[in-house]
């Protein structure tokens, strides 16, 4: 039997294949398809996992298809599930976005698989519904927070802030020295949400049952001063004159460049940006550090975590057992070792027995320190199925000085109410 190895790129599709004159898989192979988003690290990890899995399972060949990220990609996933045309395995978010896929109707339950017992409880909860488990982690955990330029901090004699007030004092000092204090990149609208989403650790420390009350329609952003602070902090960095002049036109990659080259001191961002900086600016990675979004209490400074996406199997697959074998490999120490070689890890793995490389950059160790100290909490969307789709438009407006925080929070409360009603949640 000829094995398909190497990589060939087809139009709109990334396919594993073609070596030694082989044209496609042998007739004896089981052919699986895998749909992933088109982010470079997603493709790199997927290709590596597929190649390693095929080496161990010569009776299975896997073709990788790509889709856009963001809302366009969400619609593709929902449409293909609804029409029964989904691939045998697909990569998609955990948490609130998963709930919108009606997983108990569209996805296979993996609760009886051995690997379901090896997953981190917080992640397992984020891929579960109604007692069923639907996915396995594709990557290590990530986090929300502030990437910062260590070199600028050293030049200005600044210390990592542990309260929001100290963060704002640092911004004043950076601005006075002629640098951009806070980089914002609203051309890519999703980046505008970070200061709101990253604040959830601070919310749940003040109000531990906030997620449960939010899900039950017992509390709203606009009516809760603690939850409103995320919107207010977004306004504060704008009103303080701390942003880059082109914050409305700049995109995510511009933000990475400004941070790496020292044009700006802080970039509120998810930690997956560390991998992008390592690839685009390897000589500057040592200049980059990380700290969590601070709240009011220096003694209770912690981190809002972003749980990884998952691999799922749709009910429409004709190859359920082979697809489960792929998920078992991805959610194993061997699968994690493959990922370590394919893409940098920016947080801990969520599968028992998986380990990180020894030569982690300092910025990743900054992130891991919060996990080691037990000072973390999952982002709200992993604790509640309710997330409105309009948040990034509202945060662009607040962060641009166009809309007041209270008004944005009120509109977002209406947005999440529509989403909750679509999900049929009680109390809405």
C-alpha positions in Angstrom: 0.0 0.0 0.0 1.4 3.4 -1.0 1.3 5.9 1.9 0.6 9.6 1.2 3.2 11.9 2.8 4.6 15.3 2.1 2.3 18.3 1.5 0.6 19.6 -1.6 -1.6 22.7 -1.6 -4.8 22.6 -3.7 -7.0 25.6 -4.5 -9.0 26.2 -1.3 -7.7 23.0 0.3 -4.6 21.8 2.1 -4.2 18.2 1.4 -1.7 15.7 2.8 -0.2 13.8 -0.1 1.6 12.7 -3.1 4.9 10.8 -2.8 6.6 8.2 -5.0 4.2 8.8 -7.9 1.2 8.0 -5.7 -2.0 9.7 -6.9 -4.3 10.0 -3.8 -4.9 7.3 -1.3 -5.0 3.6 -1.9 -8.4 2.1 -2.4 -7.9 0.3 0.8 -7.5 3.5 2.8 -10.3 5.2 4.8 -10.4 8.7 3.6 -11.2 11.4 6.3 -11.7 15.1 5.9 -10.7 17.8 8.4 -12.0 21.4 8.3 -9.8 24.0 10.1 -9.6 27.8 10.1 -6.9 29.5 8.0 -4.8 30.9 10.8 -1.1 30.0 10.1 -0.7 28.3 13.5 -3.9 26.3 13.1 -2.7 25.0 9.7 0.8 24.2 11.0 -0.6 22.2 14.0 -3.2 20.4 11.9 -0.7 19.4 9.2 1.7 18.1 11.9 -0.9 16.1 13.7 -2.3 14.6 10.5 1.2 13.6 9.2 2.1 12.0 12.5 -1.3 10.2 12.8 -1.0 8.9 9.3 2.4 7.5 10.0 0.9 5.5 12.9 -2.3 4.6 11.1 -1.5 3.7 7.5 -5.1 2.6 6.8 -6.4 6.2 7.2 -5.7 9.2 5.0 -6.8 12.7 6.0 -7.4 15.7 3.7 -7.3 19.1 5.3 -9.7 21.9 4.2 -9.4 25.5 5.3 -12.1 28.1 6.0 -12.0 31.8 6.9 -11.8 32.8 10.6 -14.3 35.1 12.3 -18.0 35.5 11.5 -17.6 34.2 7.9 -16.0 31.0 9.2 -18.7 30.6 11.8 -21.4 30.8 9.1 -19.6 28.1 7.1 -19.5 25.8 10.0 -23.1 26.3 10.9 -24.3 25.9 7.3 -22.3 22.7 6.7 -23.6 21.2 9.9 -27.2 22.1 9.1 -27.0 20.6 5.6 -25.1 17.5 6.6 -22.1 18.4 4.5 -19.6 18.8 7.4 -16.2 17.1 7.2 -15.5 14.0 9.3 -13.7 16.2 11.9 -13.6 19.9 12.3 -11.7 22.5 14.4 -14.0 25.0 16.2 -14.3 27.1 19.3 -15.2 25.7 22.7 -17.5 27.6 25.1 -20.4 29.8 24.1 -19.9 29.6 20.4 -20.1 25.8 20.6 -23.5 26.0 22.3 -24.9 27.9 19.2 -24.1 24.7 17.1 -26.9 22.8 18.9 -24.2 20.1 19.7 -26.6 17.5 21.2 -28.3 17.3 17.8 -25.3 17.8 15.5 -22.2 16.3 17.1 -21.1 12.9 18.4 -20.9 12.3 22.1 -17.4 11.4 23.3 -18.2 10.9 26.9 -17.5 7.2 26.8 -14.1 7.6 25.2 -11.0 7.0 27.4 -9.5 10.4 26.6 -12.6 12.2 27.9 -11.3 11.4 31.4 -7.9 12.9 30.8 -9.0 16.4 30.0 -8.8 19.4 32.3 -12.2 19.8 34.1 -12.6 23.5 33.0 -12.0 22.6 29.3 -14.3 19.5 29.5 -17.1 21.7 30.8 -16.6 24.1 27.9 -17.1 21.3 25.4 -20.0 19.6 27.2 -23.8 20.1 27.2 -26.5 18.0 28.8 -24.1 15.5 30.2 -22.5 14.8 26.8 -18.9 15.6 25.8 -18.2 16.7 22.3 -14.6 17.7 21.8 -10.9 17.4 22.6 -8.4 20.4 22.9 -6.5 21.4 19.8 -3.9 23.5 21.7 -2.7 24.5 25.1 -4.6 27.1 27.1 -4.1 30.8 26.2 -4.9 34.0 28.2 -6.1 37.5 27.9 -3.8 40.3 29.1 -1.3 42.9 28.3 1.8 42.2 26.1 4.4 44.8 26.9 7.8 45.9 25.7 10.4 45.1 28.4 13.0 47.4 26.8 10.8 50.4 27.1 9.9 49.5 30.7 13.6 49.2 31.5 14.5 52.5 29.9 11.7 54.3 31.8 12.3 52.5 35.1 8.7 51.1 35.2 7.5 48.1 37.2 4.8 45.6 36.1 1.5 47.1 37.4 -0.6 45.1 39.8 -3.5 47.5 39.9 -5.4 49.4 37.2 -4.3 52.7 38.8 -0.7 51.7 38.5 -1.2 50.7 34.9 -2.6 54.1 34.1 0.4 55.8 35.9 2.7 53.8 33.7 0.7 54.9 30.6 1.2 58.6 31.7 4.9 58.1 32.0 5.2 56.4 28.6 3.1 59.1 27.0 5.3 61.8 28.6 8.4 60.1 27.2 7.0 60.4 23.7 5.9 56.8 23.1 2.5 55.2 22.4 1.3 53.8 25.7 -1.5 51.5 24.5 -1.6 50.0 21.0 -5.1 49.5 19.6 -5.9 48.0 16.2 -9.6 48.5 15.4 -9.3 47.7 11.7 -9.5 44.1 13.0 -12.5 44.7 15.1 -12.1 41.6 17.2 -9.0 43.1 18.8 -11.2 45.9 20.4 -12.8 43.4 22.8 -9.7 42.5 24.8 -9.9 45.0 27.6 -13.6 44.0 28.3 -13.1 40.3 28.1 -9.8 40.3 30.0 -11.5 41.9 32.9 -13.6 38.9 33.8 -11.1 37.6 36.4 -11.6 40.8 38.3 -15.4 40.5 38.0 -15.6 37.0 39.3 -13.3 37.8 42.2 -15.7 40.5 43.4 -18.9 38.5 42.4 -18.2 34.8 42.3 -21.6 33.8 41.0 -21.7 36.5 38.3 -21.7 34.0 35.4 -24.5 31.9 36.8 -26.6 35.0 37.4 -25.8 36.4 34.0 -26.9 33.1 32.3 -30.2 33.2 34.4 -30.8 36.8 33.4 -30.4 38.0 37.0 -27.6 40.5 36.3 -26.7 42.8 33.4 -23.6 44.7 32.3 -25.2 48.1 32.4 -26.6 47.7 35.9 -23.5 46.2 37.6 -20.7 48.6 38.3 -18.2 45.8 38.6 -19.0 44.3 35.2 -19.2 47.7 33.6 -15.6 48.5 34.5 -14.3 46.6 31.4 -16.1 49.1 29.1 -15.0 52.0 31.3 -11.4 50.9 31.1 -11.6 50.8 27.3 -12.8 54.4 27.4 -10.1 55.5 29.9 -7.2 54.5 27.7 -8.7 56.4 24.8 -9.6 59.5 26.8 -6.1 59.5 28.3 -4.6 60.1 24.9 -2.6 56.9 25.2 -3.5 55.3 21.9 -1.5 55.2 18.6 -2.9 57.9 16.2 -3.9 55.3 13.6 -5.9 53.1 16.1 -8.9 53.0 13.7 -6.9 52.0 10.6 -4.2 49.8 12.2 -4.7 46.0 12.1 -3.5 43.2 14.3 -0.2 42.7 12.4 0.5 46.4 12.7 0.0 46.1 16.5 2.5 43.2 16.6 5.1 45.3 14.7 4.6 48.4 16.9 5.1 46.3 20.0 8.1 44.4 18.8 9.8 47.4 17.4 9.2 49.5 20.6 6.9 52.1 19.0 4.3 51.2 21.6 4.6 49.9 25.2 1.4 47.9 25.7 -0.8 45.8 23.4 -3.9 44.2 25.0 -4.1 40.9 23.4 -4.5 37.1 23.6 -1.3 35.2 24.1 -1.5 33.5 20.8 0.2 36.7 19.5 3.4 35.4 21.2 3.7 32.8 18.4 3.2 35.4 15.7 5.9 37.7 17.2 8.3 34.7 17.4 7.7 34.0 13.7 7.7 37.6 12.5 10.2 39.3 14.8 12.4 36.4 16.3 15.2 38.8 17.3 12.7 40.9 19.4 10.9 38.2 21.3 13.2 38.6 24.3 12.0 42.2 24.5 8.3 41.1 25.0 6.7 40.4 28.4 3.2 39.8 29.6 1.0 40.7 32.6 -2.6 40.1 33.4 -5.1 43.0 33.2 -5.0 44.5 36.7 -8.0 45.3 38.8 -8.4 47.2 42.0 -6.6 44.9 44.4 -2.9 44.3 44.1 -3.1 41.3 46.4 -5.6 39.6 44.2 -4.0 40.1 40.8 -5.0 37.2 38.4 -5.5 36.1 34.9 -8.5 35.6 32.6 -7.8 32.4 30.5 -8.9 31.6 27.0 -9.6 27.9 26.5 -8.5 26.4 23.2 -10.7 25.3 20.3 -11.5 21.7 20.0 -11.7 18.9 17.4 -15.3 17.7 16.9 -17.0 14.9 15.0 -20.3 15.6 13.3 -23.1 13.1 13.5 -23.1 13.1 9.7 -19.8 11.3 9.4 -19.6 7.9 7.8 -16.3 7.2 9.6 -17.0 7.7 13.3 -14.5 5.1 14.6 -11.6 6.4 12.5 -12.4 10.0 13.4 -12.4 9.0 17.1 -8.9 7.4 16.6 -7.7 10.8 15.3 -9.1 12.7 18.3 -7.6 10.1 20.7 -4.2 10.8 19.1 -4.6 14.6 19.2 -5.6 14.4 22.9 -2.6 12.3 24.0 1.0 13.1 25.2 2.2 11.9 21.8 -0.1 14.4 20.1 1.1 17.2 22.4 4.7 16.4 21.6 3.9 16.8 17.9 2.3 20.1 18.6 5.4 21.3 20.5 7.4 20.9 17.4 4.8 22.4 15.1 4.0 25.6 17.0 5.1 27.3 20.2 3.0 26.7 23.3 1.9 29.8 25.2 0.2 28.2 28.1 -0.3 24.8 29.8 -1.7 21.8 28.0 -5.2 20.6 29.2 -4.6 16.9 28.8 -3.0 14.7 31.5 0.5 13.6 30.8 1.3 16.4 28.3 4.3 18.6 29.0 5.8 21.8 27.7 9.3 22.2 26.2 12.1 23.2 28.6 13.3 26.1 26.5 10.3 28.4 26.8 10.8 32.1 26.2 10.5 34.5 29.1 7.1 35.9 28.0 5.6 32.4 28.1 7.0 32.0 31.6 5.3 35.2 32.6 2.0 33.6 31.5 2.7 30.3 33.2 3.4 32.0 36.5 -0.3 32.8 36.9 -1.3 29.2 36.3 1.3 28.0 38.7 0.0 30.3 41.4 -3.6 29.2 40.8 -4.6 32.8 40.0 -6.7 32.1 36.9 -10.4 32.1 35.9 -11.9 31.1 32.5 -13.3 33.8 30.4 -17.0 34.4 30.7 -17.8 32.6 27.4 -16.6 29.3 28.9 -18.8 29.7 31.9 -22.0 30.9 30.2 -23.5 30.0 26.8 -24.5 33.6 26.3 -22.4 35.8 24.1 -23.8 38.5 21.8 -22.3 38.9 18.3 -22.2 42.7 18.4 -19.7 43.1 21.2 -16.7 43.9 18.9 -18.7 46.7 17.1 -19.7 48.2 20.4 -16.1 48.0 21.8 -14.8 49.8 18.7 -17.2 52.6 19.4 -16.3 52.9 23.0 -12.6 52.6 22.3 -12.8 55.3 19.7 -14.7 57.8 21.9 -17.9 57.5 19.9 -20.1 55.8 22.5 -20.2 56.0 26.3 -19.6 52.8 28.2 -23.0 52.8 29.8 -24.8 53.1 26.5 -22.6 50.3 25.0 -23.3 48.0 27.9 -27.0 48.6 27.6 -26.9 47.7 23.9 -24.8 44.7 24.6 -27.4 43.5 27.2 -30.0 43.6 24.5 -27.7 41.8 22.1 -27.1 38.9 24.6 -30.8 38.8 25.3 -31.5 38.0 21.7 -28.8 35.3 21.7 -30.2 33.7 24.9 -33.7 33.6 23.5 -32.4 31.9 20.3 -30.8 29.3 22.6 -34.1 28.9 24.5 -32.5 29.6 27.9 -34.9 29.8 30.8 -35.5 33.3 32.3 -35.1 35.2 29.1 
